[in-house]
Amino acid sequence: MSKQRRTDSRNAAEKYAPTPQGSSLLYGLIAVVLLGASLWIIGRFYGFSFPDHPTFLVTGSVVAFCGGFILRRVRRHRHDVAYVKEFNKRSTR
């Protein structure tokens, strides 16, 4: 019964708080790539050259990477909380 309870709890939690796919490193790298694409588009539109400002690029990249890393941690935490909630809902009678 316990294995079935865990499986049912995991499936129920997946519906509203899915397990994040990929690692924290991947989330951070994707955030940096999205920042780079955004800066390129903004630079092209406004005629601004971001490569001339390396401090801004490095700082922005570090902040974006940390943001992606934290996003994955938050999503994992939400999934874990949802799983525990669903597990406790299915208490043994």
MMTF fields as JSON, N, C-alpha, C and O atoms, coordinates in Angstrom:
{
  "mmtfVersion": "1.0.0",
  "mmtfProducer": "UNKNOWN",
  "numBonds": 371,
  "numAtoms": 372,
  "numGroups": 93,
  "numChains": 1,
  "numModels": 1,
  "chainsPerModel": [1],
  "groupsPerChain": [93],
  "chainIdList": ["A"],
  "bondAtomList": [4, 2, 8, 6, 12, 10, 16, 14, 20, 18, 24, 22, 28, 26, 32, 30, 36, 34, 40, 38, 44, 42, 48, 46, 52, 50, 56, 54, 60, 58, 64, 62, 68, 66, 72, 70, 76, 74, 80, 78, 84, 82, 88, 86, 92, 90, 96, 94, 100, 98, 104, 102, 108, 106, 112, 110, 116, 114, 120, 118, 124, 122, 128, 126, 132, 130, 136, 134, 140, 138, 144, 142, 148, 146, 152, 150, 156, 154, 160, 158, 164, 162, 168, 166, 172, 170, 176, 174, 180, 178, 184, 182, 188, 186, 192, 190, 196, 194, 200, 198, 204, 202, 208, 206, 212, 210, 216, 214, 220, 218, 224, 222, 228, 226, 232, 230, 236, 234, 240, 238, 244, 242, 248, 246, 252, 250, 256, 254, 260, 258, 264, 262, 268, 266, 272, 270, 276, 274, 280, 278, 284, 282, 288, 286, 292, 290, 296, 294, 300, 298, 304, 302, 308, 306, 312, 310, 316, 314, 320, 318, 324, 322, 328, 326, 332, 330, 336, 334, 340, 338, 344, 342, 348, 346, 352, 350, 356, 354, 360, 358, 364, 362, 368, 366],
  "bondOrderList": [1, 1, 1, 1, 1, 1, 1, 1, 1, 1, 1, 1, 1, 1, 1, 1, 1, 1, 1, 1, 1, 1, 1, 1, 1, 1, 1, 1, 1, 1, 1, 1, 1, 1, 1, 1, 1, 1, 1, 1, 1, 1, 1, 1, 1, 1, 1, 1, 1, 1, 1, 1, 1, 1, 1, 1, 1, 1, 1, 1, 1, 1, 1, 1, 1, 1, 1, 1, 1, 1, 1, 1, 1, 1, 1, 1, 1, 1, 1, 1, 1, 1, 1, 1, 1, 1, 1, 1, 1, 1, 1, 1],
  "groupList": [{"groupName": "MET", "atomNameList": ["N", "CA", "C", "O"], "elementList": ["N", "C", "C", "O"], "formalChargeList": [0, 0, 0, 0], "bondAtomList": [1, 0, 2, 1, 3, 2], "bondOrderList": [1, 1, 2], "singleLetterCode": "M", "chemCompType": "L-PEPTIDE LINKING"}, {"groupName": "SER", "atomNameList": ["N", "CA", "C", "O"], "elementList": ["N", "C", "C", "O"], "formalChargeList": [0, 0, 0, 0], "bondAtomList": [1, 0, 2, 1, 3, 2], "bondOrderList": [1, 1, 2], "singleLetterCode": "S", "chemCompType": "L-PEPTIDE LINKING"}, {"groupName": "LYS", "atomNameList": ["N", "CA", "C", "O"], "elementList": ["N", "C", "C", "O"], "formalChargeList": [0, 0, 0, 0], "bondAtomList": [1, 0, 2, 1, 3, 2], "bondOrderList": [1, 1, 2], "singleLetterCode": "K", "chemCompType": "L-PEPTIDE LINKING"}, {"groupName": "GLN", "atomNameList": ["N", "CA", "C", "O"], "elementList": ["N", "C", "C", "O"], "formalChargeList": [0, 0, 0, 0], "bondAtomList": [1, 0, 2, 1, 3, 2], "bondOrderList": [1, 1, 2], "singleLetterCode": "Q", "chemCompType": "L-PEPTIDE LINKING"}, {"groupName": "ARG", "atomNameList": ["N", "CA", "C", "O"], "elementList": ["N", "C", "C", "O"], "formalChargeList": [0, 0, 0, 0], "bondAtomList": [1, 0, 2, 1, 3, 2], "bondOrderList": [1, 1, 2], "singleLetterCode": "R", "chemCompType": "L-PEPTIDE LINKING"}, {"groupName": "THR", "atomNameList": ["N", "CA", "C", "O"], "elementList": ["N", "C", "C", "O"], "formalChargeList": [0, 0, 0, 0], "bondAtomList": [1, 0, 2, 1, 3, 2], "bondOrderList": [1, 1, 2], "singleLetterCode": "T", "chemCompType": "L-PEPTIDE LINKING"}, {"groupName": "ASP", "atomNameList": ["N", "CA", "C", "O"], "elementList": ["N", "C", "C", "O"], "formalChargeList": [0, 0, 0, 0], "bondAtomList": [1, 0, 2, 1, 3, 2], "bondOrderList": [1, 1, 2], "singleLetterCode": "D", "chemCompType": "L-PEPTIDE LINKING"}, {"groupName": "ASN", "atomNameList": ["N", "CA", "C", "O"], "elementList": ["N", "C", "C", "O"], "formalChargeList": [0, 0, 0, 0], "bondAtomList": [1, 0, 2, 1, 3, 2], "bondOrderList": [1, 1, 2], "singleLetterCode": "N", "chemCompType": "L-PEPTIDE LINKING"}, {"groupName": "ALA", "atomNameList": ["N", "CA", "C", "O"], "elementList": ["N", "C", "C", "O"], "formalChargeList": [0, 0, 0, 0], "bondAtomList": [1, 0, 2, 1, 3, 2], "bondOrderList": [1, 1, 2], "singleLetterCode": "A", "chemCompType": "L-PEPTIDE LINKING"}, {"groupName": "GLU", "atomNameList": ["N", "CA", "C", "O"], "elementList": ["N", "C", "C", "O"], "formalChargeList": [0, 0, 0, 0], "bondAtomList": [1, 0, 2, 1, 3, 2], "bondOrderList": [1, 1, 2], "singleLetterCode": "E", "chemCompType": "L-PEPTIDE LINKING"}, {"groupName": "TYR", "atomNameList": ["N", "CA", "C", "O"], "elementList": ["N", "C", "C", "O"], "formalChargeList": [0, 0, 0, 0], "bondAtomList": [1, 0, 2, 1, 3, 2], "bondOrderList": [1, 1, 2], "singleLetterCode": "Y", "chemCompType": "L-PEPTIDE LINKING"}, {"groupName": "PRO", "atomNameList": ["N", "CA", "C", "O"], "elementList": ["N", "C", "C", "O"], "formalChargeList": [0, 0, 0, 0], "bondAtomList": [1, 0, 2, 1, 3, 2], "bondOrderList": [1, 1, 2], "singleLetterCode": "P", "chemCompType": "L-PEPTIDE LINKING"}, {"groupName": "GLY", "atomNameList": ["N", "CA", "C", "O"], "elementList": ["N", "C", "C", "O"], "formalChargeList": [0, 0, 0, 0], "bondAtomList": [1, 0, 2, 1, 3, 2], "bondOrderList": [1, 1, 2], "singleLetterCode": "G", "chemCompType": "PEPTIDE LINKING"}, {"groupName": "LEU", "atomNameList": ["N", "CA", "C", "O"], "elementList": ["N", "C", "C", "O"], "formalChargeList": [0, 0, 0, 0], "bondAtomList": [1, 0, 2, 1, 3, 2], "bondOrderList": [1, 1, 2], "singleLetterCode": "L", "chemCompType": "L-PEPTIDE LINKING"}, {"groupName": "ILE", "atomNameList": ["N", "CA", "C", "O"], "elementList": ["N", "C", "C", "O"], "formalChargeList": [0, 0, 0, 0], "bondAtomList": [1, 0, 2, 1, 3, 2], "bondOrderList": [1, 1, 2], "singleLetterCode": "I", "chemCompType": "L-PEPTIDE LINKING"}, {"groupName": "VAL", "atomNameList": ["N", "CA", "C", "O"], "elementList": ["N", "C", "C", "O"], "formalChargeList": [0, 0, 0, 0], "bondAtomList": [1, 0, 2, 1, 3, 2], "bondOrderList": [1, 1, 2], "singleLetterCode": "V", "chemCompType": "L-PEPTIDE LINKING"}, {"groupName": "TRP", "atomNameList": ["N", "CA", "C", "O"], "elementList": ["N", "C", "C", "O"], "formalChargeList": [0, 0, 0, 0], "bondAtomList": [1, 0, 2, 1, 3, 2], "bondOrderList": [1, 1, 2], "singleLetterCode": "W", "chemCompType": "L-PEPTIDE LINKING"}, {"groupName": "PHE", "atomNameList": ["N", "CA", "C", "O"], "elementList": ["N", "C", "C", "O"], "formalChargeList": [0, 0, 0, 0], "bondAtomList": [1, 0, 2, 1, 3, 2], "bondOrderList": [1, 1, 2], "singleLetterCode": "F", "chemCompType": "L-PEPTIDE LINKING"}, {"groupName": "HIS", "atomNameList": ["N", "CA", "C", "O"], "elementList": ["N", "C", "C", "O"], "formalChargeList": [0, 0, 0, 0], "bondAtomList": [1, 0, 2, 1, 3, 2], "bondOrderList": [1, 1, 2], "singleLetterCode": "H", "chemCompType": "L-PEPTIDE LINKING"}, {"groupName": "CYS", "atomNameList": ["N", "CA", "C", "O"], "elementList": ["N", "C", "C", "O"], "formalChargeList": [0, 0, 0, 0], "bondAtomList": [1, 0, 2, 1, 3, 2], "bondOrderList": [1, 1, 2], "singleLetterCode": "C", "chemCompType": "L-PEPTIDE LINKING"}],
  "groupTypeList": [0, 1, 2, 3, 4, 4, 5, 6, 1, 4, 7, 8, 8, 9, 2, 10, 8, 11, 5, 11, 3, 12, 1, 1, 13, 13, 10, 12, 13, 14, 8, 15, 15, 13, 13, 12, 8, 1, 13, 16, 14, 14, 12, 4, 17, 10, 12, 17, 1, 17, 11, 6, 18, 11, 5, 17, 13, 15, 5, 12, 1, 15, 15, 8, 17, 19, 12, 12, 17, 14, 13, 4, 4, 15, 4, 4, 18, 4, 18, 6, 15, 8, 10, 15, 2, 9, 17, 7, 2, 4, 1, 5, 4],
  "groupIdList": [1, 2, 3, 4, 5, 6, 7, 8, 9, 10, 11, 12, 13, 14, 15, 16, 17, 18, 19, 20, 21, 22, 23, 24, 25, 26, 27, 28, 29, 30, 31, 32, 33, 34, 35, 36, 37, 38, 39, 40, 41, 42, 43, 44, 45, 46, 47, 48, 49, 50, 51, 52, 53, 54, 55, 56, 57, 58, 59, 60, 61, 62, 63, 64, 65, 66, 67, 68, 69, 70, 71, 72, 73, 74, 75, 76, 77, 78, 79, 80, 81, 82, 83, 84, 85, 86, 87, 88, 89, 90, 91, 92, 93],
  "secStructList": [7, 2, 2, 2, 2, 2, 2, 2, 2, 2, 2, 2, 2, 2, 2, 2, 1, 7, 7, 7, 7, 1, 7, 2, 2, 2, 2, 2, 2, 2, 2, 2, 2, 2, 2, 2, 2, 2, 2, 2, 2, 2, 2, 2, 2, 2, 6, 7, 7, 4, 4, 4, 7, 2, 2, 2, 2, 2, 2, 2, 2, 2, 2, 2, 2, 2, 2, 2, 2, 2, 2, 2, 2, 2, 2, 2, 2, 2, 2, 2, 2, 2, 2, 2, 2, 2, 2, 2, 2, 6, 7, 7, 7],
  "xCoordList": [0.817, 0.0, 0.862, 0.507, 1.981, 2.822, 3.409, 3.492, 3.819, 4.372, 3.3, 3.57, 2.094, 0.984, 0.635, 0.311, 0.703, 0.431, 1.458, 1.104, 2.718, 3.769, 3.566, 3.699, 3.244, 3.043, 1.846, 1.931, 0.742, -0.439, -0.16, -0.619, 0.58, 0.926, 1.812, 1.615, 2.784, 3.696, 2.927, 3.152, 2.024, 1.238, 0.312, 0.159, -0.301, -1.19, -0.395, -0.844, 0.762, 1.589, 2.115, 2.287, 2.367, 2.87, 1.873, 2.264, 0.598, -0.427, -0.364, -0.608, -0.041, -0.033, 1.323, 1.486, 2.282, 3.648, 4.618, 5.187, 4.812, 5.66, 7.116, 7.628, 7.756, 9.179, 9.958, 9.725, 10.879, 11.659, 12.554, 13.188, 12.592, 13.44, 14.768, 14.781, 15.848, 17.155, 17.788, 17.145, 19.052, 19.814, 19.798, 19.357, 20.276, 20.387, 21.36, 21.158, 22.405, 23.366, 22.694, 22.926, 21.873, 21.172, 20.218, 20.147, 19.49, 18.602, 19.398, 18.971, 20.547, 21.378, 21.903, 21.895, 22.356, 22.876, 21.781, 22.019, 20.6, 19.487, 19.148, 18.847, 19.193, 18.934, 19.969, 19.621, 21.225, 22.279, 22.067, 22.245, 21.692, 21.435, 20.251, 20.303, 19.184, 18.03, 18.401, 17.926, 19.244, 19.717, 20.503, 20.307, 21.392, 22.185, 21.323, 21.568, 20.316, 19.417, 18.633, 18.44, 18.188, 17.438, 18.314, 17.877, 19.536, 20.44, 20.787, 20.922, 20.931, 21.225, 20.058, 20.27, 18.828, 17.648, 17.521, 17.268, 17.693, 17.609, 18.707, 18.464, 19.918, 21.028, 20.802, 21.118, 20.257, 19.957, 18.863, 18.937, 17.852, 16.738, 17.16, 16.812, 17.908, 18.292, 19.666, 20.087, 20.359, 21.679, 22.73, 23.652, 22.594, 23.505, 24.42, 23.963, 25.703, 26.673, 27.014, 27.797, 26.418, 26.678, 28.099, 28.639, 28.728, 30.111, 31.096, 32.176, 30.727, 31.592, 31.514, 32.266, 30.613, 30.409, 30.525, 29.516, 31.744, 31.91, 31.486, 31.026, 31.636, 31.226, 29.73, 29.283, 28.963, 27.519, 27.173, 26.285, 27.869, 27.597, 27.922, 27.145, 29.059, 29.46, 28.501, 28.056, 28.187, 27.263, 25.887, 25.282, 25.395, 24.103, 24.09, 23.104, 25.171, 25.253, 25.263, 24.611, 25.998, 26.039, 24.657, 24.207, 23.993, 22.651, 21.671, 20.857, 21.742, 20.851, 21.104, 20.159, 22.379, 22.698, 22.15, 21.547, 22.359, 21.842, 20.317, 19.723, 19.687, 18.234, 17.723, 16.746, 18.371, 17.988, 18.216, 17.394, 19.322, 19.645, 18.581, 18.108, 18.211, 17.211, 15.834, 15.074, 15.517, 14.228, 14.058, 12.984, 15.101, 15.009, 14.841, 14.082, 15.552, 15.425, 14.008, 13.453, 13.422, 12.054, 11.067, 10.172, 11.228, 10.326, 10.451, 9.448, 11.659, 11.85, 11.213, 10.592, 11.37, 10.781, 9.253, 8.616, 8.666, 7.211, 6.731, 5.686, 7.483, 7.105, 7.186, 6.292, 8.231, 8.387, 7.261, 6.736, 6.897, 5.8, 4.489, 3.702, 4.25, 3.026, 2.989, 1.935, 4.121, 4.179, 3.838, 3.05, 4.424, 4.149, 2.672, 2.044, 2.123, 0.706, -0.169, -1.098, 0.122, -0.662, -0.453, -1.39, 0.754, 1.049, 0.249, -0.322, 0.215, -0.522, -2.023, -2.749, -2.495, -3.924, -4.355, -5.496, -3.443, -3.735, -3.294, -2.64, -3.647, -3.217, -3.885, -4.972, -3.203, -3.748, -4.948, -4.93, -5.974, -7.236, -7.387, -8.384],
  "yCoordList": [-1.198, 0.0, 1.264, 2.259, 1.225, 2.409, 2.82, 4.01, 1.832, 2.154, 2.766, 3.711, 2.225, 2.771, 4.179, 5.053, 4.388, 5.718, 6.736, 7.86, 6.344, 7.24, 7.545, 8.694, 6.528, 6.721, 7.634, 8.545, 7.396, 8.242, 9.686, 10.63, 9.842, 11.184, 11.908, 13.092, 11.198, 11.797, 12.214, 13.299, 11.353, 11.664, 12.855, 13.701, 12.923, 14.048, 15.351, 16.39, 15.299, 16.505, 16.973, 18.172, 16.046, 16.403, 17.247, 18.009, 17.118, 17.848, 19.352, 20.126, 19.78, 21.225, 21.757, 22.969, 20.9, 21.336, 20.321, 19.508, 20.36, 19.348, 19.425, 20.485, 18.272, 18.206, 18.95, 18.721, 19.835, 20.533, 19.567, 18.685, 19.748, 18.924, 19.65, 20.863, 18.949, 19.564, 19.95, 19.935, 20.293, 20.62, 22.125, 22.909, 22.506, 23.921, 24.629, 25.792, 23.934, 24.498, 24.826, 25.889, 23.918, 24.135, 25.322, 26.139, 25.424, 26.577, 27.885, 28.858, 27.902, 29.104, 29.453, 30.62, 28.456, 28.717, 29.204, 30.085, 28.643, 29.107, 30.558, 31.341, 30.918, 32.307, 33.252, 34.347, 32.841, 33.675, 33.812, 34.897, 32.729, 32.788, 33.702, 34.492, 33.603, 34.482, 35.945, 36.829, 36.196, 37.563, 38.047, 39.171, 37.202, 37.595, 37.901, 38.879, 37.07, 37.308, 38.604, 39.376, 38.83, 40.059, 41.294, 42.284, 41.237, 42.377, 42.62, 43.769, 41.56, 41.718, 42.417, 43.329, 41.992, 42.612, 44.07, 44.94, 44.341, 45.72, 46.574, 47.709, 46.019, 46.757, 47.086, 48.188, 46.133, 46.376, 47.435, 48.273, 47.397, 48.327, 49.754, 50.697, 49.907, 51.232, 51.676, 52.797, 50.828, 51.188, 51.277, 52.089, 50.455, 50.464, 49.254, 48.155, 49.443, 48.359, 47.852, 48.47, 46.721, 46.153, 45.601, 45.661, 45.068, 44.589, 45.675, 45.371, 46.927, 48.017, 48.212, 49.01, 47.493, 47.615, 46.238, 45.661, 45.71, 44.348, 44.177, 43.103, 45.222, 45.113, 44.854, 44.027, 45.563, 45.369, 43.956, 43.316, 43.473, 42.128, 41.051, 40.115, 41.179, 40.179, 40.204, 39.154, 41.387, 41.506, 40.962, 40.219, 41.33, 40.833, 39.328, 38.674, 38.775, 37.327, 36.592, 35.558, 37.121, 36.5, 36.556, 35.573, 37.693, 37.835, 36.89, 36.246, 36.803, 35.916, 34.457, 33.69, 34.071, 32.696, 32.367, 31.313, 33.267, 33.043, 32.986, 32.195, 33.817, 33.792, 32.462, 31.926, 31.92, 30.615, 29.511, 28.605, 29.586, 28.599, 28.613, 27.56, 29.81, 29.955, 29.507, 28.898, 29.806, 29.385, 27.875, 27.389, 27.134, 25.679, 25.191, 24.26, 25.825, 25.447, 25.698, 24.879, 26.828, 27.161, 26.154, 25.683, 25.826, 24.848, 23.482, 22.797, 23.081, 21.799, 21.813, 20.834, 22.924, 23.048, 22.985, 22.321, 23.671, 23.629, 22.217, 21.799, 21.488, 20.106, 19.253, 18.448, 19.422, 18.643, 18.939, 18.028, 20.213, 20.586, 19.979, 19.477, 20.019, 19.444, 17.936, 17.38, 17.281, 15.84, 15.482, 14.57, 16.19, 15.926, 16.178, 15.413, 17.245, 17.55, 16.416, 15.978, 15.947, 14.86, 13.551, 12.771, 13.32, 12.102, 12.095, 11.073, 13.235, 13.325, 13.239, 12.76, 13.699, 13.588, 12.144, 11.79, 11.326, 9.917, 9.084, 8.053, 9.527, 8.831, 7.461, 7.238, 6.57, 5.209, 5.265, 5.93, 4.572, 4.606, 3.4, 3.263],
  "zCoordList": [0.0, 0.0, 0.0, -0.631, 0.699, 0.807, -0.542, -0.848, -1.354, -2.667, -3.568, -4.309, -3.501, -4.289, -3.815, -4.62, -2.518, -1.952, -2.437, -2.792, -2.452, -2.957, -4.432, -4.854, -5.216, -6.654, -6.917, -7.741, -6.228, -6.401, -5.976, -6.619, -4.91, -4.432, -5.43, -5.701, -5.972, -6.954, -8.216, -8.752, -8.685, -9.882, -9.655, -10.537, -8.486, -8.18, -8.078, -8.56, -7.464, -7.327, -8.683, -8.902, -9.579, -10.921, -11.703, -12.587, -11.387, -12.138, -11.907, -12.833, -10.691, -10.422, -9.977, -9.84, -9.753, -9.416, -10.011, -9.282, -11.329, -11.964, -11.515, -11.156, -11.549, -11.23, -12.303, -13.49, -11.923, -12.942, -13.715, -13.135, -15.002, -15.862, -16.057, -16.266, -15.992, -16.182, -14.854, -13.804, -14.933, -13.724, -13.461, -14.301, -12.306, -11.959, -12.892, -13.241, -13.291, -14.231, -15.562, -16.138, -16.038, -17.301, -17.198, -18.117, -16.098, -15.896, -15.931, -16.552, -15.268, -15.259, -16.635, -17.027, -17.369, -18.714, -19.658, -20.485, -19.539, -20.374, -20.048, -20.949, -18.78, -18.387, -18.999, -19.439, -19.031, -19.622, -21.125, -21.678, -21.784, -23.228, -23.524, -24.466, -22.731, -22.927, -22.697, -23.41, -21.71, -21.484, -22.695, -23.157, -23.21, -24.371, -25.587, -26.293, -25.835, -26.967, -26.767, -27.707, -25.54, -25.249, -25.435, -26.021, -24.943, -25.092, -26.551, -26.971, -27.324, -28.747, -29.446, -30.245, -29.15, -29.771, -29.346, -30.179, -28.058, -27.566, -28.189, -28.601, -28.254, -28.849, -30.312, -30.76, -31.058, -32.477, -32.638, -33.536, -31.771, -31.888, -31.544, -32.255, -30.457, -29.999, -30.491, -30.208, -31.212, -31.719, -30.615, -30.696, -29.598, -28.461, -28.557, -28.871, -28.291, -28.377, -26.973, -26.251, -26.6, -25.28, -25.126, -24.021, -26.172, -25.991, -25.558, -25.051, -25.757, -25.298, -23.784, -23.225, -23.121, -21.677, -21.021, -20.613, -20.916, -20.404, -18.939, -18.55, -18.135, -16.732, -16.635, -15.841, -17.446, -17.477, -17.937, -17.373, -18.953, -19.464, -18.433, -18.245, -17.77, -16.775, -15.589, -15.126, -15.102, -13.972, -14.34, -13.566, -15.515, -15.974, -16.133, -15.793, -16.644, -16.823, -15.487, -15.34, -14.52, -13.194, -12.539, -11.949, -12.641, -12.061, -12.763, -12.101, -14.09, -14.841, -14.473, -14.291, -14.362, -13.988, -12.604, -12.402, -11.661, -10.304, -10.302, -9.568, -11.118, -11.22, -11.744, -11.221, -12.77, -13.298, -12.288, -12.15, -11.59, -10.553, -9.458, -9.028, -9.011, -7.948, -8.437, -7.685, -9.691, -10.252, -10.175, -9.822, -10.5, -10.44, -9.004, -8.74, -8.089, -6.677, -6.172, -5.439, -6.562, -6.145, -6.725, -6.023, -7.999, -8.607, -7.949, -7.752, -7.608, -6.932, -5.546, -5.129, -4.84, -3.51, -3.59, -2.772, -4.57, -4.738, -5.03, -4.532, -5.828, -6.115, -4.846, -4.582, -4.078, -2.847, -1.851, -1.212, -1.726, -0.825, -1.318, -0.516, -2.624, -3.187, -2.963, -2.656, -3.114, -2.902, -1.452, -1.206, -0.508, 0.91, 1.21, 1.941, 0.647, 0.855, 0.323, 1.002, -0.876, -1.463, -0.694, -0.525, -0.238, 0.529, 1.837, 2.217, 2.514, 3.775, 3.561, 4.433, 2.408, 2.086, 1.948, 2.245, 1.501, 1.277, 2.481, 2.324, 3.65, 4.87, 4.951, 4.419, 5.625, 5.793, 6.706, 7.741, 6.321, 7.089, 7.932, 8.641]
}
